[in-house]
């Protein structure tokens, strides 16, 4: 698929691509960039042009190797200590069955963690960590030496595209197909006029104006099935 090959090229260059999941799901378009390439300029662009939550998606294999937990599971484990948590289960998500949210982190060399410089450092170091993960004997210990929690970057864990078709899984699948590190930053595109998510039509206009490739979730799912054989 020529369009997908272009997406791989753009991501390798540290450029943004746009990804719309589905009108039957969140119906949102996210700005997407590989974590290891993130610089302060990327953070500023996501803040100003997208406006959603800047999160870092981590592929399923990497998440398991590090030992990253889903936040929902952490909260369940803490229910006996904090009874309020028993009343706050999130099974009523309207577009999905389970949230992809995990821990929030800051790199240990950041100051407050929220500036463009600090967030770029946390995210790029996360991407590099995931890229070099296979060479580590004790990933959890090394991860803990580099990152602290709580922090200002929300981690999202991929459940695999066969199990869930959210932006987390879609972007990690794109990286996997392209032979790229499955550590990807996503940020939802918001609309300051309607105060809702940016429509797909307006996202397409933005993509054309800024020379960004835009993919639909269904395209990724179809190509991933072919790629798996």
Buried (B, 14 or more C-beta within 10 A) or exposed (E): BEEBEEBBEBBEEBBBBBBBBBEEBBBBBBBBBBBBBBBBEBBEBBBEBBBBBBBBBBBBBBBEBBEBBBBBEEBEEEBEEEEEBEEEEEEEEEEEEBBBBBBBBBBBEBEEBBBBEBBBBBBBBBBBBBBEBEEBEEBEEBBBEBBBEEBBBBBBBBBEBEEBBBBBBBBBBBBBBBEBBBBBBBBBBBEEEEEEBBBBEBBBEBBEEEEBBBBBBBBBBEBBEEBEE
